């Protein structure tokens, strides 16, 4: 696990973190803050463990809902996400959500969590807003997203962002009602049936979703001025605002009952298979690092006895970096610098085997697995044949792949490698659908 912290106990300390995050942006920037109220007990779900801590597609629902906010476009300037937990929450730590957040290479936004939640949604959101508003610029905006909406899509989030850029009152994701609406008759008898009282016009009716995005000061004042409401838009409406309705997505379903979870999981699995059709994917990777005195030489996770080592932000394991780049390429996920930027302190001197395992976990969530690895280390010195067996063993362990090959060669004293100024590696990797 990378050395950082998500869950905190001290509100003042969290505010100092948020203040630092705000300082990364200009006061003229339109900055966004994220709040995820996660203090609900999920009584309608009918399980001892609250619904936000259930698992969907091998991932905890709360964690997946948090990660979805990473789909916001860069110009949204999402400064940070505050997760508001129940004061007696035990599952965030029990399920080690902190590690899952810190090790999510696709989540670039800082996340902090506090146990300051209230009995109602309004109370929890207000608690989070109060903390953020102490450090936010008055012109900042806030995004509130349900902890139990793990199916939020990139397209719907981008639609919402594009729309609220043109509306000072904010807006929400929602879906127009297509079915005929019936209002239930209040039944005081012992009958086991529900009865229709009347049919309601469905025209102009929408089902609200999240995220809901508003100017932070406007939402704070609105929530302070109303009684209990079930969403943030209701508070804004009560103060005379007219938030815009932006088409959401059927996948952005709020999980309330077990059948919702089963349905959404089936749909998300279908979506993943559509993104990666059944097939065979190939990627190639290359990396090179300079040799320098005072550094350890690590190749394939093995410490090599040599008088120089490779320079780099991490442990500079050039072999594993080439393999990671090949895996990322085969999975269409960009490149190693995009996933593990060399200007981020959390990756400083990190064990490259940790990074490889994170990438393997990421492609696994996309329905892919490594089928074969073929790699070559290019180095004039040292001789590596006695180390290769352990390198292969490490790579098999980290990738769950049995077809792993590592070769070593020289450049016959040609070029910078021949002059022993550096070491390079290249790799070809194939992935298959699971």
N, C-alpha and C positions, 0 to 999 in steps of 0.2 A: 504494500500500500504506500502511496506517495504521501510525504509528510505535510499534512495540512489538517485543518479542522473545519467542520461544518456546524456541529451542535455546540452551542454556547449557553452559559447560565447567566452571564452578566449583561444586562441591557446596555449599560454605558459602554462596555467594551465592544458590543456589536455595533453601537452607533459610531464608535471610532473607526471601525472597519468600513461601515457604509460611507462615512465622511471621506475616507481615503479613496474609496471607489468613485465617489462623485468628483473628487479632485482630478481624476484622470480626464475629465471632460471640461470643456470651456463653459462658462456661465451663459454663453449665448447658444450653446447646443440644446436641442430638444432631447432631453434624457428620459429614458423609461426605467421604471422600477417594477419588479415582479413580486406579487404576493400570492402565496398558495395557502389558503386556510385548510389546515389538516387536523382540526381538533375534534371533528365529529366522531361519534361512536358507531355510526352505521347500523342502527338498531334494526332497520327494515331488511338489512342483508341477512340477519338471522344467524350470524356466526360470532363466536367469542372474540376472534381477531377482527378488528375493524376492517371495512372493505378496502380502504386505501392501502392496507398492508397485505392484502391477498396478492396472489401471483397471476400474471397474465403473460403468455408467451415467454416464460422463463424469466420474467422480470417483475419486481414488486410494482404494483400499480402506482403508488406515490412517486417512486423513482422515475417511472416512465412518463408520468405527467410533468414532472420537473424537467426532464430532458427535452420534452416537446417544445418548451419555450426557447430552446436553442435554435429553432427554425426561424426565429425573427430575423429579418434582414439586418445587415450591419448598420445601416443608416438609422435604425430604431434606437441605437445607443443604449441597449439594455445594460444598465450599470451593475445590477445584481438582483438576486432572487431571495426573498425572505420567506421561509417556510414556517408557518405558525402552528405549533403543535399543542396538543392538550397539556395542561399543567401536570397531569399524572401519566403522560405517555411513557410507555416502556418499550414499545415495539421498534421505534426508530433505532435505538441502541441494540436491542435484542436481535434484530435482523441485519444489523450493521449496514444501514442505509448510507451512513457516512462514507464508508469505503466504496460503495457502489457509485456514489456521486463523484468522489475524487478520482476514481479509476475510469470514469467515462470519458474517453478521449474525444468524443464528439461534443461534449458539453464545455463550451469555452467561457461560460458566464459564472462568476463567483456565486456560490450558494451558502447562505447561513440559515440556521434554524434556532428557534427559541421556543421554550415551553411557556407561552403567554396566552394560549388560546382560551376562549370563553365558551359558555354553553351554546351560544347561537353563532351562526355564520357572521351576522352583522358585528357581533362583539369581537370575534377573532380578526376579521378584516380591519376593524377600527383599531384594535391593538397593534396590528402590523403597520397600519397607516400612521399612527401616532409616533411610532419609533422612527419610521423613515422620514416623516415630515420635519423632524428636528434637524436633519442634515441635508435634505433635498432643497433644491432651488425652487422658489414659488412657481416657476414656469414648468417644472418637471411633470411628467405624466406617470400614471400607475396602471399596471395590468394585473387583473385578478383572475386566477384560473383555478378551477375545481381540482382538488387532489384526486378525484375519482373519474377524471376524463383523460385516460391514457391514449386515446385514439386521435388526438388533435393532429391535423395534417399541416404540412408546410404550406400547401396552396391556400387553405382557408386562413391561416395566420397571416400570410402575405396580403390576401384580399382585405383583411381587417386593417392591417397597417396602412395600406394604400388609401383606404376610405377615411380613416380618422385623421390622416394628414390634411384633409380638406374640411374637417368639421371640428370646431372648437368645443363642442359639447361631448365629444367622444362617441363611442359606439360599441356594439356587441355582435358576436356571432349568433346567428339564429336561423331557424328553418321555418318556412311557411307551412301552415297546417293544410294538409291535403285531404284528410279524412273528415267525415261529418262529426261534429262535436255534440255530445250528449251531456246534460247535467243530471247528476244523480239526485234522486229524491231522498231527502232525509228520512230514514226508516227507523222508527222507534219500536217496531214489533220484533218478535222473535224469529222472523223469517230469515232463512239463510241466503235469500236472493237480494240483489241490488235492483232498484227500479228506476226507470227514466222519468224525470220530472218534465224536461222539455229539451228541444233541440236548439242549439245555439248557432248563430251564423258563423261560418268559418272564415268568411271574407275578412281580410285585414288581420287575421290572427297568425301569430308566429310563436314558435317554441324557442325560448331563450336558451342559449348555450354559453359557454365561456371559451376564451377569455372575454372579459369586458374591460375596456380601456377608457380612462377618463383623466382630465387634469387633476393632479394630486390634491391641490387645495380645494377644488370644487367638490371632489368626492368626500374629503375629510369633513367639510362643513355639512354636506348633505347627510352623511351617516350620523353626525352628531345631532342633527335636527329632527330625525324621524324616529318613530317607534320601530319595532322589529320588522325587517324586510328579508325576503328570501334571496334577493340578489342586489347588486350594486346599482343597476339601472333603475330599479324601483325607487331608490333613494334620490337619484338624480331627477327622475320624473316628478317626484313629490316637490322638488324645489323649482319646478317650471322649466326644466331642461328637456330637450327632445333628442335623445341619443339616436344615432343612425343604426339601422338594421343591415347587417352584412351576411350574405348567404354563407352558412356554415357547411358542415359535412356530416353525412350519416354515421361515419366512423367516430365522430366526436360525441359519442353516446356517454351519458353519465351513468356509471354503474351504481345501481340501487339494490338490485336483487341478484341472486346467483345466476338466474337465467340471462341477465344482462351481460354478466361476465362471460358465460359460455358462448353467447351469440357473438360478442365483440372479439373474443379470442379466435373464433372460427374465421371471422371476416379479416382480421389482421394477418392471419396465417395465409389466407388466400392472396391478400395484397402483397405479402412478401414474395410469394411464389410468382406473382405477376411481374414483380420488379426484377427477379432473377429466374427466368425461365429454366426449366430442367435442362441442364447442359454441362459443358466443360469450359473452363475459363483459364486463360494463360496470362501470366504477367512476368516481366523481367525487371530486375533491379540492379543498381550499381552504386557503389559508394567508395570513397577514398578519404584517407586521413593522413596527415603528416606525422612523422615520427619525431619525438622530442625526449630529451633526458628528463628524469624526474617523474615520468608517467608510467603506470602499469600497462603492460601489453595484454589485452583481453581479446580473445578471438573465439567465437562460438561459445561464450560463457566460460572459457578456460583461461586461467592465468598462465601466461607463457613466460618462461625464464629468459629474459633478454635485457640488454643494458639500456634500451629505449622503449618508450611506449607511444601510443597514439594520442594525439591531441584532439579534444572535442568537448562539447558541452556536457555530454553524458559520459559513460565509460568508454565511448568511441569504439565500440565493438563493430568493426567494419563489416564482418561477415553477417552478423545478425541484422545490421542496418540494411544490407543489400537484400536479405531475405524478406524483411519487413516491407521494403519498397516493392518487391515483386508481389507479395501477397496483396498489398494495397492496390497495386496496378491491376491485378487479376480481378479484384472485387470492385474496381471502378471508384475507389475512395480517395483519389487525389494522390498525394505523395507524403513521404515521411515528415517533411518539414511542415506540412499543413497540419498534421495530426499532433506532432510533438515539436512545437516551435523552439528554436535554440535560444530564444530570449526569455523563456519562462523559467523562473528559478526552480520550480518543482521538478524539472527534468535535469537539473545540474547534478552531474556524477551519478545519475540513476543507472541501475543495472539494466542493460539492454534486454535481458531475458524477461524482465517485468514488462517492458514495452511490447515484446513479441507476444506474450500471453494476452495482453490487452487487445492486440490486433486480432488474434485468433478468436477471442471472445466476441469481438465486434462482427466479424464475418459470420460467426456461428448464429448470431441473432438475425442475420440476413439470409439464413438458410443455406450457408455454404460451409465446406470443410476443405482442408488441404489434402490433396491427393498425392502430390509428389514434389520433392524439392531437389534440385540439382544446383550445386554452387561451386565456385572456384575462388580460392584466395590467391592473390598475386603478390608475392613478396620475395625479395632477393634473400633476405635473412629474417628470422631464424628458420632452420629446417623444422617442418611442422608434422612430419609423418607420425611421430610418437604421440601427438596430441589429438589427432583427428578422430580416433575412436571415441574419446570423451566428448568431443564437439558433437558428433553424430548422436550420441546418447542424450546430451542436453537438448538438442533440437527435436528429437523424437518426443522427449518428455514434454516440451513446451508447446508443441504443435499437434500432438495426438496423431502424428503421421508416421507410418512405418517405412515409406519409401524416401529415405533421406540420404543424399550423397554429398560429401564434401571432398573436394580435390584441392591440391596446392601446386602452384607453378611459379616460375620466375619469368623475368623479361630478358634473360640472358645478358644482364648488366646494362640494358638499354634504358634510357630515360630516367625520370625521377625515382622510379621504383628500383631500377638497376643501381642507382647511386645511393640507395638505402635512405631516401628522404621521405618515403611514405609507403603505405600498404593499401592495396585496393581489393575489392571483392565484387563478384557479380553472381547473380542467381536467377534461375528460371523456376517458377512455381506454377503448378496447375491446381485449380480448385474444382470441386464438383458440388452439385446440389445435394442437399441431405434429403 
